Amino acid sequence: MSLRSLTAAAGAALGATVLLIAVPGSAFAASGQFRYSYTTADGYEAVGFLNNPTSGRCINLATPAAEPGSVSRAPKNHTDATAIVFLATNCEGDTYYVLPPGRGASDRLLVRSVVFS
């Protein structure tokens, strides 16, 4: 291999490295699962979950089989990130609870949205 080929290859490798550092990657996600309970419109108990949720973005908890406007409860944070759960949608309001990684809360804790750190 000639010196010119080696120089070109080194330049290409350096350029690729700079490009990888300069271009932002995908959003950070918490690893694991976040679970919550809710009651369906037919009165059955159900469990909702989020797998590897995106961090730093508010997530309104979907309860597809529940009455519109119903509240979820008993969140369980089986992720590696801290979860902050809110009683209101869109992670708004003064009523919230901090769930460290690997922790859960009782059935009395009502939630409508969550954000992960």
C-alpha positions in Angstrom: 0.0 0.0 0.0 1.4 3.4 -0.9 1.8 6.3 1.4 -0.8 8.2 -0.6 -3.4 5.4 -0.1 -2.6 5.4 3.6 -3.0 9.1 3.9 -6.3 9.0 2.0 -7.6 6.2 4.3 -6.5 8.0 7.4 -8.2 11.2 6.2 -11.4 9.3 5.4 -11.4 7.7 8.9 -10.8 11.0 10.6 -13.6 12.6 8.6 -16.0 9.8 9.5 -15.1 10.1 13.2 -15.7 13.9 13.2 -19.1 13.3 11.4 -20.2 10.8 14.0 -19.3 13.1 16.9 -21.0 16.1 15.2 -24.3 14.4 14.3 -26.6 13.8 17.3 -27.7 10.3 17.9 -31.1 9.1 18.8 -32.9 10.3 21.9 -31.8 8.7 25.1 -34.3 6.1 26.3 -34.7 4.5 29.8 -34.0 0.8 29.7 -36.7 -1.4 31.1 -40.5 -1.3 31.5 -42.9 1.1 33.2 -46.2 -0.4 34.3 -49.5 1.0 35.5 -53.0 -0.3 36.2 -56.4 0.9 35.1 -60.0 -0.3 35.0 -61.5 -1.0 31.6 -64.9 0.4 30.5 -66.3 -3.1 31.3 -65.0 -3.0 34.8 -62.0 -5.3 34.3 -58.5 -4.7 35.8 -55.9 -4.1 33.1 -52.2 -3.3 33.0 -50.6 -0.8 30.6 -46.9 -0.6 30.0 -44.2 1.4 28.3 -41.1 -0.4 27.0 -37.8 1.5 27.0 -39.6 4.9 27.2 -37.9 8.0 25.8 -36.3 10.2 28.5 -37.0 13.9 28.8 -40.4 13.8 27.0 -43.8 13.8 28.7 -45.8 10.7 28.0 -49.6 10.7 28.6 -50.5 7.2 29.8 -52.9 5.6 27.3 -55.7 3.5 28.6 -57.3 2.3 25.4 -60.1 0.2 26.9 -60.9 2.6 29.7 -63.5 5.3 30.0 -62.3 8.6 28.5 -60.6 10.8 31.1 -60.1 7.9 33.5 -57.1 7.8 35.8 -54.4 5.2 35.9 -52.9 4.0 39.2 -50.2 1.9 40.9 -47.2 2.9 38.7 -44.2 0.6 38.8 -40.9 1.9 37.5 -38.9 -1.1 36.3 -36.5 1.1 34.3 -33.0 2.3 35.0 -34.2 6.0 35.1 -36.1 8.1 37.6 -39.8 8.5 36.7 -41.8 11.5 37.7 -45.6 10.7 37.5 -48.2 13.4 37.4 -51.9 13.4 38.3 -52.6 15.8 35.3 -52.0 15.1 31.6 -49.0 16.7 29.8 -46.9 16.5 33.0 -48.5 19.6 34.3 -49.6 20.7 37.7 -48.3 20.6 41.3 -49.4 17.0 42.0 -46.6 14.7 41.1 -44.6 11.8 42.7 -41.0 10.8 42.0 -40.4 7.1 41.5 -36.7 6.0 41.6 -35.6 3.1 39.3 -36.9 -0.2 40.4 -39.7 1.2 42.7 -43.4 1.0 42.6 -46.3 2.8 44.3 -49.5 1.7 45.9 -52.9 1.5 44.2 -53.8 4.8 45.8 -51.3 6.8 43.7 -53.3 8.1 40.6 -51.4 9.1 37.5 -52.1 10.4 34.0 -48.7 11.3 32.6 -45.0 10.5 33.2 -41.6 11.8 32.3 -38.3 10.0 32.7 -34.9 11.6 33.6 
